[in-house]
Amino acid sequence: MCLAELAAHRPTTITGLAARGGEAGAVVLHRLAELGFMAGESICVLQRGPGGREPIAVQVGDTVFALRHHEAGFVQVKAPQ
C-alpha cells in the first residue's frame, strides 16, 4: 500500500519507493530518498490537511515532513496490523 492511503496515527514501516511518472517522478524519488524515506524506516501519518487531503504531515524517525498527496503516493509502506 502507499503512504497516501495510510490512516493517521497508524505507525508502520517503509517498504520502498515506487517509481512512476517518468523524469518528474525520478526527481521526486531522488528527493524523498535524500530526505530519509528509505526501506526499513518507521513512518506515521500525524495529520492531514483540510478535507483529509493536503498537506499530509508524516513523521519519519524523529523528523516531521509535510508531503503533497502525489508525493506520498511514491512511498510504499507495510499494511498496519
C-alpha positions, -999 to 999 in steps of 0.1 A, spaced: 0 0 0 12 36 -4 16 62 22 -12 83 7 -37 55 17 -24 51 53 -48 63 81 -35 88 106 -18 76 138 -11 40 124 27 36 127 42 13 101 74 7 81 85 19 47 90 -10 23 104 11 -6 98 39 -31 77 32 -62 89 47 -95 62 63 -116 58 95 -136 88 94 -159 116 120 -153 95 142 -129 88 110 -109 125 103 -108 132 137 -93 106 131 -66 120 97 -58 155 111 -55 144 139 -32 124 115 -9 155 93 -7 177 123 2 152 132 30 154 97 45 124 79 31 142 46 29 131 10 33 130 -1 69 124 33 84 95 38 107 68 62 95 35 75 108 9 99 93 4 125 120 -23 147 104 -40 155 71 -49 189 57 -84 203 53 -108 177 39 -84 149 47 -61 158 17 -30 180 16 -6 186 31 0 152 48 22 156 80 43 125 84 70 115 109 100 95 97 122 86 126 124 119 147 117 142 118 83 156 106 77 164 69 47 178 50 41 160 18 17 165 -11 -7 137 -19 11 127 -51 45 127 -32 30 104 -6 19 81 -34 56 72 -42 62 59 -6 53 22 -2 45 10 33 37 -22 51 -1 -25 58 -6 -19 95 -18 -48 116 
